[in-house]
Amino acid sequence: MSENWHSVPAKTTHRMRSFFVYVTLLLLAFLAGFVPMWLKSRANAGSLADAQRRLSLARMENSLASAAIDARRGNYETARLAASEFFTVLRTETSKGADSAFSDEEISRLQPLLSRRDEIITQLARGDGTAADLLSDVYVSYREVVHQ
């Protein structure tokens, strides 16, 4: 009886060791698959953030270019809506701080453009043809800042 009593824990200890070895191997296999995918995911997240930043800047530029072209063609209401969209997005983006698509230097260089908003929107609402020149100037200034 005493032999059976000592042999049972030995079998149980062997099974527990085997169980822990299998669990450890499964965990290592999981990590071997998970870690490279996690690293790749982090790299892709950085690429996605950069692509979203560039898309945001391109959309803003497109709104401004549309406003300038529409104003040149005499479509002042369409130009006013596009210009208003540009200035609204620009103001929102420059006030985000560290989360902005713009660097601190770009934000400081873009502030003078925001100060021209009311003048341009008012001229477009009145159908004033000089708004097209102002929008063209703002467009050139915006491109200089963003595409330096």
CORZIQUI-V207548 format. One record per pair of residues at least 12 apart in sequence whose ideal C-beta (glycine too) atoms are under 6 Angstrom apart, sorted by the first residue. I is the first residue (numbers start at 0). J is the second residue. D is the distance in whole Angstrom. If there is no record, write none. Layout:
# CORZIQUI-V207548
i: (I & I)
j: (J & J)
d: (D & D)
This chain:
# CORZIQUI-V207548
i: (52 & 55 & 56 & 56 & 59 & 59 & 62 & 62 & 62 & 63 & 63 & 63 & 64 & 65 & 66 & 66 & 66 & 66 & 67 & 67 & 67 & 70 & 70 & 70 & 71 & 75 & 75 & 78 & 79 & 79 & 82 & 83 & 86 & 90 & 93 & 93 & 105 & 108 & 109 & 112 & 112 & 119)
j: (100 & 100 & 100 & 145 & 85 & 88 & 81 & 84 & 85 & 85 & 138 & 141 & 138 & 81 & 78 & 81 & 82 & 134 & 134 & 135 & 138 & 130 & 131 & 134 & 131 & 123 & 126 & 123 & 123 & 124 & 119 & 120 & 116 & 113 & 106 & 109 & 144 & 144 & 144 & 137 & 140 & 133)
d: (4 & 5 & 6 & 6 & 6 & 5 & 5 & 5 & 4 & 5 & 5 & 6 & 6 & 4 & 5 & 4 & 4 & 5 & 4 & 5 & 5 & 5 & 4 & 5 & 5 & 5 & 5 & 5 & 4 & 6 & 6 & 6 & 4 & 6 & 5 & 6 & 5 & 5 & 6 & 5 & 6 & 5)
